[in-house]
């Protein structure tokens, strides 16, 4: 089932791209447009431009570009359909579907899985309130000092002991059982018998950035193992792409100043109980590049919290190695280590919110942690320390952070400056990408200018009379121009809407280039320049038709009359 084109068109029309992007990347007015440092690559000076007139963004540094849908896809790492649903949700719109004749794509399966996961979440929450064995769960929550408000905020539930608690709800629905198996909620043994994956566990729903339940974490209530059991990888859940508690954090804080990343679900929930409501968990994995991108896009300061033992420091080092290539100017990463044997859950209970937040404030900065770890590893072997440090620093795209670390390294090695260090060690700096290296230059042909003007100002084509001669001209690009005219003649569109219609077109990339081409035609002159381009195309048709008829023998009576008319027109133009 496809999304109707008219709905997508309306969605783009009702979404102001400046407001959309400004909520995530603060923009500054710069003439007609708005600018910022690009959220998709590291840069010191703004090359990211957003046009309210065109409803389009473009980065002259890395080439990122598109409309509101593209931005949501790229920034929030969503698929096309999910991005449309996200934008529609912001506007309070329901996404309609229309039946297609082609092969059904996976979107239908995904929607079914989301619905079943939501039903499972509701089932677990209901069991927490109504199951005959609920008292032990209530006692456990009281023992952990978790209030009803926090339990409700995080949607915590209970999976009763037994093999078919969830399964029994779908005994007569084989299709739902199959999908629950796909979603990781059921397990099938070698004999094909199915049973619940989660049994006798406190259940923590894992939500994606849109608030949909995509998986679960289950903590055992007794002495069973494993202590924590997570959903497996499924079509809608990839643990390396999600962060537990991020959705809840964003609901609480629209623009959080910092985010604390911890290891476990209970750490996030316990911290929220004590008022530290800006923590997320990495789902039991080493923090991935995708998770770090989510973190630095969520807040400018990321504090990584680990145990103070060797395992905790090793995990912190892996996080540092992952973060270094991803950091942009203004991003801050710190490292916080708790006393051995403590975790955020136990620590905040012992010392309270105020003292815990003081520990966060005192967290080690990235340079301090990096060189402290290298010194622990290499001791007095400055050569080995320098070699490993250089290898790490060369991965950094943020030149400010890179120079800071080079200055620190130079000091440790007894050199006068970072420049001396670069010369001595042969440091290779990251070369910035040339701005718009393959961008369009100059004024171009009248046809290219006509296409660019029409893409950038689609209103130029609205109500324009049909010109049959244009379809007969033999010029590269004329078919595309005629297609654009056919669309804009009957509909009032902005650039973003027009480009969206060509998303799957083979010339889409060329249209994108033309949409951001500086053709140097002032706004007040665009209409006259467009008309001049149409006149040039009309003349081109006359020339081509004259040549065709001049070379053709014999001519019909009608063709002779036409040739005479063409000769008269051409003589008139040459006077």
C-alpha positions in Angstrom: 0.0 0.0 0.0 1.5 3.3 -1.1 1.1 6.8 0.3 -0.9 9.0 -2.1 1.2 11.6 -3.9 -1.3 14.3 -3.1 -0.8 13.7 0.6 3.0 13.9 0.4 2.5 17.2 -1.6 0.2 18.5 1.1 2.6 17.4 3.9 5.5 19.4 2.4 3.3 22.4 1.8 2.2 22.4 5.5 5.7 21.9 6.9 7.9 25.0 7.2 11.4 23.7 6.8 13.0 26.6 8.6 10.9 25.9 11.8 11.5 22.1 11.4 15.3 22.4 11.2 15.6 25.3 13.7 14.1 23.0 16.4 17.1 20.6 15.9 19.8 22.9 14.5 19.6 26.6 15.6 19.5 28.8 12.5 20.6 32.4 12.0 19.0 34.7 9.4 21.3 35.6 6.6 19.5 37.7 4.0 16.7 35.7 2.4 18.0 32.4 3.8 19.0 30.9 7.2 22.4 29.4 8.0 24.0 27.1 10.5 27.0 24.8 10.8 26.0 21.6 9.0 24.7 18.9 11.3 25.9 16.2 8.9 29.7 17.0 8.9 32.3 18.9 10.9 32.9 22.5 10.1 33.9 25.7 11.8 32.1 28.2 9.6 28.5 27.8 8.5 27.9 26.4 5.0 24.5 24.9 5.7 21.7 27.0 4.1 18.0 26.7 4.5 15.6 28.5 2.1 12.1 29.3 3.3 11.1 30.3 -0.2 12.2 27.1 -1.8 11.5 25.0 1.4 14.9 23.4 0.7 18.2 23.0 2.5 21.7 22.6 1.1 25.2 22.3 2.5 28.0 23.7 0.3 30.5 21.7 2.3 29.4 18.1 2.2 26.6 18.4 -0.4 23.7 17.4 1.9 20.5 18.7 0.5 16.8 18.1 0.2 13.3 19.0 1.5 11.7 18.4 4.9 11.3 14.7 4.3 15.0 14.4 3.4 16.1 16.3 6.5 14.0 14.0 8.8 15.4 10.9 7.0 19.0 12.1 7.3 18.9 13.7 10.8 16.7 11.1 12.6 18.0 8.2 10.5 14.5 7.2 9.3 13.3 5.4 6.2 11.2 7.4 3.7 7.8 6.1 4.9 8.8 6.6 8.6 9.9 10.2 7.9 6.5 10.9 6.3 4.7 9.4 9.3 6.9 11.5 11.6 6.1 14.7 9.8 2.5 13.8 9.6 2.4 13.1 13.4 3.9 16.5 14.1 1.0 18.1 12.2 -1.7 15.8 13.7 -2.4 14.1 10.3 -3.2 10.5 9.7 -1.1 9.0 6.8 -3.5 7.6 4.2 -2.7 4.5 2.1 -3.7 3.4 -1.3 -3.7 -0.1 -2.8 -1.0 -0.8 -5.3 -0.8 -3.6 -7.9 2.9 -4.3 -7.3 4.5 -6.7 -4.9 3.9 -5.8 -1.3 6.9 -4.2 0.4 8.0 -4.7 4.0 6.3 -1.6 5.3 3.1 -3.7 5.9 5.0 -6.2 7.9 6.7 -3.5 10.0 3.3 -1.9 10.8 2.0 -5.2 11.9 5.1 -5.8 14.1 4.7 -2.3 15.7 1.1 -3.0 16.5 1.9 -6.4 18.0 4.7 -4.9 20.1 2.3 -2.3 21.4 -0.2 -5.0 22.3 2.5 -7.0 24.1 3.5 -3.8 26.0 -0.1 -3.3 27.0 -0.3 -7.0 28.1 2.8 -6.7 30.3 1.5 -3.5 32.0 -1.9 -5.1 32.6 -0.2 -8.1 34.2 1.6 -5.8 36.6 -1.8 -4.5 37.8 -3.9 -7.6 37.6 -2.0 -10.8 37.7 -2.4 -13.1 40.7 1.3 -13.1 41.2 1.7 -9.3 41.0 2.5 -8.7 44.6 6.1 -10.0 44.3 6.6 -7.4 41.5 5.0 -4.6 43.5 7.3 -5.6 46.5 10.3 -5.5 44.2 9.4 -2.1 42.8 9.0 -0.8 46.4 12.3 -2.3 47.3 13.9 -0.4 44.4 12.0 2.8 45.6 10.4 3.2 42.2 7.2 5.3 42.3 4.0 4.7 40.4 4.8 7.8 38.3 8.2 6.5 37.1 6.8 3.0 36.4 4.1 4.7 34.3 6.5 7.1 32.6 8.7 4.2 31.4 5.8 1.8 30.8 7.3 -0.9 33.0 5.4 -4.1 33.1 5.5 -7.8 34.2 5.9 -11.0 32.2 4.4 -13.7 34.4 6.1 -17.0 35.0 4.9 -19.6 32.5 5.5 -20.7 29.0 2.5 -19.2 27.2 1.3 -16.1 28.9 1.6 -13.9 25.8 1.3 -16.8 23.4 -2.1 -17.8 24.8 -3.6 -14.5 23.6 -3.0 -15.6 20.0 -3.8 -19.3 20.1 -6.3 -18.9 17.2 -4.2 -16.5 15.2 -1.4 -18.3 13.4 -0.4 -15.1 11.4 0.0 -13.1 14.7 2.1 -15.9 16.2 4.3 -16.0 13.1 4.9 -12.2 13.4 5.5 -12.4 17.2 8.2 -15.0 16.4 9.7 -12.5 13.9 9.5 -9.8 16.5 11.4 -12.0 19.0 8.6 -12.2 21.5 8.2 -16.0 20.9 10.8 -18.7 20.5 10.4 -22.0 18.6 12.3 -25.0 19.7 13.7 -27.7 17.4 10.4 -29.5 17.3 8.6 -26.3 16.2 6.9 -25.8 19.6 6.5 -22.1 20.5 6.7 -20.4 23.9 7.2 -17.0 25.4 10.7 -15.5 25.4 10.1 -13.4 28.5 9.0 -15.2 31.6 8.9 -14.1 35.3 10.6 -10.8 34.5 10.2 -7.1 35.0 9.7 -5.7 31.5 11.2 -2.5 30.1 9.8 -1.4 26.7 12.4 0.0 24.4 11.0 2.8 22.2 12.4 4.3 19.1 12.6 8.0 18.5 8.9 8.1 17.5 7.8 6.4 20.7 7.0 3.1 19.1 7.8 0.0 21.1 10.5 -1.9 19.1 11.8 -4.3 21.7 12.0 -5.2 25.4 14.5 -5.7 28.1 13.5 -8.1 30.9 15.1 -8.2 34.4 14.8 -11.5 36.2 12.8 -11.2 39.5 14.4 -14.2 41.2 17.8 -15.8 41.0 17.5 -17.0 37.4 19.8 -16.3 34.6 20.5 -14.3 32.6 19.9 -11.3 34.9 18.9 -9.2 31.9 17.4 -10.6 28.7 17.0 -8.4 25.6 14.9 -8.7 22.5 16.9 -10.1 19.6 17.6 -8.2 16.4 14.4 -8.0 14.3 13.1 -6.1 11.3 12.1 -3.2 13.5 14.8 -3.5 16.3 18.5 -3.0 15.8 20.0 -2.5 19.3 23.0 -0.6 17.9 20.7 2.0 16.5 18.6 2.6 19.6 19.1 4.1 23.1 16.8 3.1 26.0 15.2 6.2 27.5 15.9 8.6 24.7 12.3 9.0 23.7 11.3 9.6 27.4 14.2 12.1 27.7 13.0 14.0 24.7 9.4 14.1 26.1 10.8 15.6 29.2 13.3 18.0 27.7 12.9 19.5 24.3 16.5 20.8 24.1 18.5 19.0 26.9 21.8 20.6 27.8 23.5 17.3 28.5 22.8 13.6 28.3 24.2 10.9 30.6 24.8 7.5 29.0 24.8 4.5 31.3 24.8 0.7 30.8 21.5 -0.6 32.2 17.7 0.0 32.1 17.5 0.1 35.9 20.2 2.8 36.0 18.1 5.0 33.7 14.9 4.4 35.7 16.5 4.8 39.1 18.2 8.1 38.1 14.9 9.4 36.8 13.3 8.5 40.1 15.8 10.7 41.9 15.4 13.6 39.4 18.3 12.9 37.1 15.9 12.5 34.1 18.4 12.9 31.3 20.0 9.5 31.2 19.9 6.8 28.5 21.3 3.3 28.2 23.2 1.6 25.4 21.2 -1.6 25.6 24.2 -3.7 26.9 26.4 -3.1 24.0 29.5 -1.0 23.4 28.3 2.4 22.3 28.0 2.4 18.5 28.7 5.2 16.0 24.9 5.4 15.3 24.2 5.8 19.0 26.9 8.4 19.4 25.4 10.4 16.5 22.0 10.3 18.3 23.7 11.4 21.5 25.5 14.4 20.1 22.4 15.5 18.1 20.3 15.3 21.3 22.6 17.4 23.5 25.9 19.3 23.1 27.4 17.6 26.1 27.5 13.8 26.4 28.7 12.3 29.7 29.7 8.6 29.5 29.3 7.0 32.9 31.2 3.7 33.7 32.3 1.6 36.6 35.8 2.6 37.8 37.2 -0.9 37.3 39.3 -2.1 34.4 36.3 -3.3 32.4 34.6 0.1 32.9 37.7 1.9 31.6 38.0 -0.4 28.7 34.4 0.3 27.8 35.1 4.0 28.1 38.1 3.8 25.8 36.0 2.0 23.1 33.5 4.8 23.4 36.2 7.4 22.9 37.5 5.6 19.8 34.0 5.6 18.4 33.3 9.2 19.2 36.4 10.9 17.9 35.6 10.8 14.2 32.0 11.9 14.8 32.5 15.0 16.9 31.7 18.5 15.4 32.7 21.9 16.8 30.7 22.6 19.9 30.3 18.9 20.8 31.6 17.9 24.3 32.2 14.4 25.5 33.2 13.7 29.2 33.9 10.5 31.1 32.6 9.8 34.6 33.9 6.8 36.6 32.1 5.5 39.7 33.8 3.8 42.6 34.4 0.1 42.0 31.4 -2.0 42.7 29.0 0.9 42.3 26.6 1.7 39.5 24.5 4.8 38.9 21.5 3.0 40.5 23.2 2.3 43.8 25.2 5.5 43.7 22.3 7.9 43.4 20.5 6.1 46.2 23.5 6.5 48.5 24.4 10.2 47.8 21.2 11.7 46.3 20.7 13.9 43.3 22.7 16.9 44.2 25.9 15.0 45.0 25.5 12.8 42.0 25.2 15.8 39.7 28.3 17.2 41.3 30.1 14.0 40.1 28.7 14.7 36.6 30.1 18.2 36.7 33.5 16.8 37.7 33.7 14.3 34.9 36.9 14.0 33.0 37.1 15.9 29.7 38.0 14.0 26.6 41.6 15.2 26.4 42.3 14.4 30.0 40.9 10.9 29.7 42.7 10.2 26.4 46.1 11.2 27.7 45.5 9.7 31.2 44.7 6.3 29.5 47.7 6.5 27.1 50.0 7.3 30.0 48.6 4.3 32.0 49.1 2.1 29.0 52.6 3.2 27.8 54.2 4.6 31.0 57.5 6.3 30.1 57.6 5.0 26.5 56.9 8.3 24.8 57.4 6.9 21.3 54.6 4.4 21.7 52.4 7.0 23.4 53.0 9.4 20.5 52.4 6.8 17.8 49.0 5.8 19.3 48.0 9.3 20.0 48.7 10.5 16.5 46.8 7.6 15.0 43.7 8.7 17.1 44.1 12.4 16.6 44.3 12.0 12.8 40.8 10.6 12.8 39.3 13.7 14.2 37.3 16.0 11.9 36.9 18.8 14.4 40.0 20.9 13.8 39.6 22.8 17.1 39.6 19.6 19.1 42.4 18.2 16.9 44.7 21.2 17.6 43.9 21.1 21.3 45.0 17.4 21.5 48.1 18.1 19.4 49.1 20.9 21.8 48.6 18.6 24.8 50.6 15.9 23.1 53.4 18.3 22.2 53.6 19.4 25.9 53.8 15.8 27.0 56.6 15.1 24.6 58.5 18.2 25.6 58.1 20.0 22.3 57.5 23.8 21.9 54.2 23.6 19.9 51.8 21.6 17.9 53.5 22.8 14.7 56.9 21.4 15.8 55.1 18.1 16.6 53.5 18.0 13.1 56.8 18.5 11.4 58.7 16.0 13.5 56.1 13.2 13.3 54.8 13.8 9.8 51.3 14.6 10.9 48.8 14.5 8.0 46.0 16.9 8.4 42.5 16.1 7.2 41.9 18.0 4.0 38.6 19.8 3.8 36.3 18.9 1.0 36.3 21.5 -1.8 33.1 23.5 -1.7 30.7 22.5 -4.4 33.6 21.2 -6.5 31.3 19.8 -9.2 28.8 22.6 -8.9 27.4 24.4 -11.8 29.3 27.5 -12.9 28.5 30.4 -15.2 25.2 31.3 -16.8 24.8 28.1 -18.8 22.6 27.5 -21.9 19.2 29.1 -22.1 17.6 25.7 -21.7 19.5 25.0 -18.5 18.7 28.4 -17.2 15.0 27.9 -18.0 15.0 24.6 -16.1 16.8 26.1 -13.1 14.4 29.1 -13.0 11.4 26.8 -13.1 12.8 24.5 -10.4 13.7 27.4 -8.1 10.5 29.4 -8.9 7.8 26.9 -10.0 5.2 29.7 -10.1 6.8 30.8 -13.4 5.1 27.9 -15.1 1.7 28.3 -13.5 -1.0 29.1 -16.0 1.5 29.2 -18.9 -0.3 28.3 -22.2 0.8 25.1 -23.8 3.5 25.4 -26.5 3.4 22.3 -28.8 6.5 23.4 -30.6 8.6 22.7 -27.5 7.9 19.0 -27.7 9.4 18.9 -31.2 12.8 20.5 -30.4 15.8 18.2 -30.6 17.8 19.3 -27.5 19.2 17.3 -24.6 17.1 18.1 -21.6 14.0 19.3 -23.5 11.9 16.3 -22.4 12.7 17.2 -18.7 11.8 20.8 -19.3 8.5 19.9 -20.9 7.7 17.5 -18.0 8.3 20.3 -15.5 6.1 22.7 -17.5 3.3 20.1 -17.6 3.4 19.8 -13.8 3.8 23.5 -12.9 1.3 24.7 -15.5 -1.6 23.2 -13.6 -0.4 23.2 -9.9 0.9 25.9 -7.7 4.0 24.3 -6.1 7.1 25.3 -4.2 10.6 24.0 -5.1 10.4 21.3 -2.4 7.1 19.9 -3.7 8.3 19.9 -7.3 11.6 18.1 -6.5 9.7 15.5 -4.4 7.7 14.5 -7.5 11.1 13.7 -9.1 12.6 11.7 -6.2 12.8 8.5 -8.3 13.5 10.2 -11.6 16.8 9.5 -13.3 17.4 13.3 -13.6 16.8 13.9 -9.9 20.4 14.6 -9.1 20.6 17.2 -11.9 17.5 18.9 -10.7 19.0 19.1 -7.2 22.1 20.8 -8.7 19.9 23.2 -10.6 17.8 24.0 -7.5 20.9 25.3 -5.7 22.7 26.8 -8.7 23.4 30.5 -8.4 22.4 31.7 -11.8 22.8 35.3 -10.8 19.4 36.3 -12.0 17.8 38.8 -9.5 14.3 37.9 -8.2 12.7 40.8 -10.0 14.2 39.7 -13.3 13.3 36.0 -13.1 10.1 36.2 -15.0 11.5 38.2 -17.9 14.6 35.9 -18.1 12.3 32.9 -18.2 10.3 34.4 -21.0 13.5 35.1 -22.9 14.5 31.5 -22.5 11.2 30.4 -23.9 11.7 32.8 -26.9 15.1 31.3 -27.5 13.6 27.8 -27.5 10.9 29.0 -29.9 13.6 30.3 -32.2 15.5 27.1 -31.9 12.4 25.2 -33.2 12.1 27.6 -36.1 15.7 27.0 -37.1 15.5 23.2 -36.8 12.2 23.1 -38.7 13.6 25.3 -41.5 16.7 23.0 -41.8 14.4 19.9 -42.0 12.2 21.4 -44.7 15.2 22.8 -46.7 16.8 19.4 -47.0 13.6 17.5 -47.8 12.7 16.8 -51.4 10.0 16.8 -52.6 7.8 18.9 -50.2 4.1 18.6 -49.9 1.9 21.7 -50.5 1.5 22.2 -46.8 5.2 21.9 -46.2 6.0 24.5 -48.9 3.6 26.9 -47.3 5.2 26.3 -43.9 8.7 26.8 -45.3 7.7 30.1 -46.8 6.3 31.2 -43.4 9.5 30.2 -41.7 11.6 32.1 -44.2 9.5 35.2 -43.6 9.8 34.9 -39.8 13.6 34.4 -40.0 14.0 37.4 -42.3 12.0 39.5 -39.9 14.2 38.5 -37.0 17.3 39.4 -38.9 16.2 43.0 -39.7 
